[in-house]
Amino acid sequence: MRILSDETVYDYISTFYVIDGRYKDRFDLPENDPEFTLDLKSIYSKMHLVHMSNVTQIEKRNVYFELAEENNEDFLIVCDSDEFIRIDPDTLNSSLRTVMDRSARCYPILQHMEGITSQARPRLFKGPFDYYHKESGNPDIISHGSLWDEQGKEVIAEMYEWYKDHEKHEKNGTQGALPGIAMWHDKTYRTRERVIADRVYYNDVKNR
């Protein structure tokens, strides 16, 4: 809602891909309202809703790359359900022009975790979207932390080529984030029980 109801963001972005549904091996009770989600789709015409329940996090995450490729999108910004973005259109337009001809297809944007930290994270992706997450094979490694193209090249690693142009950047720092867009991590819409259940799931299912 924080994204869809922001007029600046809504006007700027061509399509909002909403991948709905619970992850495989989640056994706590859901807190969402399916009818409300459908109502949102009827209100916001740019919203493209896909239902995917009882599938892995990797399967869900790969879908938005597939959709972006099918629809010939130029860029894709990835947000989780507890995140929202704000955009300065003129600044972001300028930033996107600077990376349009670069070979790297993953770029960092600034994310704020209220009261905890701010850091640059790999959340802006550039087409063609012929890459995907794959299972690591190690139950203790988060699989969706990496992206691989068809030649086996690691896509997120390309982001650090961008950092080379920003001498002050330090790992997990804020320098080097693409200007014109910022993301906030906000759990205020989630109950205490849901936050705890999320943490239990993340701890128990590393290769997700």
Steps between C-alpha positions, in 0.01 A plus 500: 500500500785742578626444144173493306354803677808717440396705195857582397604134509180382335532748213866416444484119489331325207402171666482370856552125515349367823596138570250387763493184711673326786836329480538127512545365855322795665266353761394809698158646422493765223401858586410621152154548349476356143191708422683819594782412261249453218340834589840666464536356152164648401607843629857512369498409131880474480501217755575157350401234755640146500390239756772256607439306821706223658803562281858585593622855533730441203207396278306813594798731451580358158150581376547876503811468284303282259214751488735795448665316211167402342382861513829653377552711810817711513548493877358312795495615863452217749316557829386260769155534653640689800686756286402813310681747275509871433614651173632832373412453129746752351794371703413138434463565127852642500631202698342246266653675200847460656459122529309434178814421302692327779541124488400442863133414545469541877529829692476599866231724642498651848293311755408633845419262784335730752710537815748234388708591195507638147683314227529464124334179382471327158138576414503666156538266203542571131379298202529274321370291790648168395629415846355315795549383857594137550523276804844497654484133594617596849217507758687767700540754216231745389454410136318814388804711586649425158392533138647308209475564127484231233879500467541435873615854580401636841286810435500664845880486506494740204364763738844540654630623165274800561653547845846535348391844381422603857825499693337571835278192486542245773323165510145547633551876495277760343747646250453388142121463519326615183363854553129575459348204680498376859335208676363464852468176692182537707342230717235723661224330300593158641390361834754396760396137441564532128846652551592214734363240258705657218816474708431137590447417131817682391703320766359157410507532120831644388500361143175670401 
